[in-house]
Amino acid sequence: MEMQSNPIVKDEAARSGRTELRVLVLFHSWSGNTHCLAEAVAAGAALAPQVRVELRRVPELRDERLLLEDLRIGAKFAVIQSCPLATADDVINADVLVLGCPTRMGTMSAEMKCFIDGLSTLWRAGAFEDKVGAAFTTASTPHGGQEMTLMSLAVAMTHLGMVMASPGYTAAIFEDAGSPYGATATSKVQGVRVRPTEADLVAARALGRRAARVGQLLQRGRDAEKVLS
Ligand SMILES: Cc1cc2nc3c(=O)[nH]c(=O)nc-3n(C[C@H](O)[C@H](O)[C@H](O)COP(=O)(O)O)c2cc1C
């Protein structure tokens, strides 16, 4: 999927002289765990002043009717389905892009990878330079590849020319939940499916807040540069 657009023109027009910061939380999820983190990231980002936050999902590679018919995920996917699909304009207009997906075979889901690969036209036109990036994921086991997935998302965003807002240990919660590379949750405990814990959600909110803050610092720097030039 290649996104057709005239990014430079749109990007300049959409982003110059704007005071509000636009944060796009872009996720992939089937059974809702990553969706839970996405909502928490969006809520955290929305705490910053003068921020507009949008929650969008990446397109499925499978027929969505089959996902709805799947007894294990159908009801959960129906909720996710009500979230709009991301458009090229959503991506172009964002100052901050926070990407999240399930860990699949130790790395990002194919759906997220396919979406990122489809950004190549925008990428070649420089549409991602100086956008801020951050990442989150869920996996069913505690060491099932969360950090690999976060790093795979970070690698892709680095290729796009984005500035990564790593959480590090910038909030105390990262000592207990998430990771210095992004927000995480484990969706199975002793074989039982569970939702992200309150600590996971606090870490996801902290990630959203941090990404928005780094975005605002960069925005102020750009504004100051304009005044000085
Ligand atoms: C094809 C496939 C591959 C998966 N691979 C992994 C994996 O490598 N490690 C892991 O811990 N969980 C793995 N899982 C489990 C999901 O990462 C986990 O259930 C996740 O929380 C699902 O997110 P969602 O609820 O947002 O759909 C896999 C699931 C599927 C369907």
Ligand as a Chemical Component Dictionary entry (heavy atoms), coordinates in Angstrom:
data_LIG
# 
_chem_comp.id                   LIG 
_chem_comp.type                 NON-POLYMER 
_chem_comp.pdbx_formal_charge   0 
_chem_comp.three_letter_code    LIG 
# 
loop_
_chem_comp_atom.comp_id 
_chem_comp_atom.atom_id 
_chem_comp_atom.alt_atom_id 
_chem_comp_atom.type_symbol 
_chem_comp_atom.charge 
_chem_comp_atom.model_Cartn_x 
_chem_comp_atom.model_Cartn_y 
_chem_comp_atom.model_Cartn_z 
_chem_comp_atom.pdbx_ordinal 
LIG C1  C1  C 0 0.700  -14.818 14.892 1  
LIG C2  C2  C 0 0.949  -14.436 16.327 2  
LIG C3  C3  C 0 2.243  -14.392 16.788 3  
LIG C4  C4  C 0 2.505  -14.055 18.117 4  
LIG N1  N1  N 0 3.796  -14.015 18.537 5  
LIG C5  C5  C 0 4.068  -13.732 19.831 6  
LIG C6  C6  C 0 5.408  -13.675 20.296 7  
LIG O1  O1  O 0 6.369  -13.795 19.556 8  
LIG N2  N2  N 0 5.608  -13.465 21.621 9  
LIG C7  C7  C 0 4.574  -13.326 22.511 10 
LIG O2  O2  O 0 4.822  -13.193 23.715 11 
LIG N3  N3  N 0 3.291  -13.308 22.090 12 
LIG C8  C8  C 0 3.018  -13.506 20.767 13 
LIG N4  N4  N 0 1.726  -13.482 20.324 14 
LIG C9  C9  C 0 0.657  -13.063 21.248 15 
LIG C10 C10 C 0 0.310  -11.575 21.111 16 
LIG O3  O3  O 0 1.463  -10.774 21.044 17 
LIG C11 C11 C 0 -0.496 -11.111 22.314 18 
LIG O4  O4  O 0 -1.626 -11.909 22.494 19 
LIG C12 C12 C 0 -0.867 -9.639  22.179 20 
LIG O5  O5  O 0 -1.167 -9.108  23.456 21 
LIG C13 C13 C 0 -2.075 -9.447  21.265 22 
LIG O6  O6  O 0 -2.361 -8.077  21.162 23 
LIG P1  P1  P 0 -3.823 -7.541  20.879 24 
LIG O7  O7  O 0 -4.695 -7.989  22.040 25 
LIG O8  O8  O 0 -3.662 -6.075  20.829 26 
LIG O9  O9  O 0 -4.278 -8.144  19.586 27 
LIG C14 C14 C 0 1.441  -13.790 19.002 28 
LIG C15 C15 C 0 0.120  -13.816 18.518 29 
LIG C16 C16 C 0 -0.120 -14.142 17.200 30 
LIG C17 C17 C 0 -1.543 -14.177 16.698 31 
# 
loop_
_chem_comp_bond.comp_id 
_chem_comp_bond.atom_id_1 
_chem_comp_bond.atom_id_2 
_chem_comp_bond.value_order 
_chem_comp_bond.pdbx_ordinal 
LIG C1  C2  SING 1  
LIG C2  C3  SING 2  
LIG C2  C16 DOUB 3  
LIG C3  C4  DOUB 4  
LIG C4  N1  SING 5  
LIG C4  C14 SING 6  
LIG N1  C5  DOUB 7  
LIG C5  C6  SING 8  
LIG C5  C8  SING 9  
LIG C6  O1  DOUB 10 
LIG C6  N2  SING 11 
LIG N2  C7  SING 12 
LIG C7  O2  DOUB 13 
LIG C7  N3  SING 14 
LIG N3  C8  DOUB 15 
LIG C8  N4  SING 16 
LIG N4  C9  SING 17 
LIG N4  C14 SING 18 
LIG C9  C10 SING 19 
LIG C10 O3  SING 20 
LIG C10 C11 SING 21 
LIG C11 O4  SING 22 
LIG C11 C12 SING 23 
LIG C12 O5  SING 24 
LIG C12 C13 SING 25 
LIG C13 O6  SING 26 
LIG O6  P1  SING 27 
LIG P1  O7  DOUB 28 
LIG P1  O8  SING 29 
LIG P1  O9  SING 30 
LIG C14 C15 DOUB 31 
LIG C15 C16 SING 32 
LIG C16 C17 SING 33 
# 
